[in-house]
Amino acid sequence: MKAAIFDVDGVIIDVRNTYHQAIKETAESYLNREIPLRFIKELKFSRGINNDWDVTKEVLKEFGVSVNYEELVDRFTQIYDTLKDKEELMLDREFFEELRKNEGLKLGVVTGRPKEDLVYSFRKFKLEDVFDVTIDEDDVWNKELRKPHPFPLHLCMDSLGVDRAVYIGDNGADYDMVFAYRKLYGKEVAFIHFNRAVDIELPTDRKTDSKEELKRLIQEVLLLPQGV
């Protein structure tokens, strides 16, 4: 049995006006100065930081500011809640239904989103019943085992009951998780870089910013012989 497993932020949902903006506004609320969004994105993606609370903490460290982490999370969450309805869908319900119908794939999600945020957005976009398994930040209690550690992907694969899959991600943390998973768990998971929202360089030639081409790539990769 095969599966297509997706990241959420930057793949299913465009978060440039929500999570990225929340990092910016949270950091600015502590620093009392404007921080270019380009600087924030460069820091996040170049360092492969998956959690946006941690990105905010790193931004503040760059300016020599240390804050209470729980307070930072509370402030970030309040700001994100004012922005979350600006999210836009990049992969819609029809896309996933066609994958399931035409290819007979199981569908999964591995994301660094907190469960509350994931449920809210999936309900809003009518995706709550599309996936066979979703693994979010709150499903992995040990912070050391969260993405880019391969454990969340292992948890998803095991719950799906599949031995072969493709993971669709948009950043270095996704890429690192997939290849660490292959080394640690030995099952076949390919990686596709969906770079529609943020175009960064990753060491893979399986990349696209097109929804239709993404569908074709998923089909092609899962039809390849094992080990290719």
Secondary structure by P-SEA (a helix, b strand, c coil): cbbbbbbcccccccccccaaaaaaaaaaaaacbbbbaaaaaaaaaaaccccaaaaaaaaaaaacccccaaaaaaaaaaaaaaccccccccccaaaaaaaaaacbbbbbbbccccaaaaaaaaaaaccccccccccccccccccccccccaaaaaaaaaaaccccbbbbbccaaaaaaaaaaaaacccbbbbbbbcccbbbbcccccccccaaaaaaaaaaaaaccccc
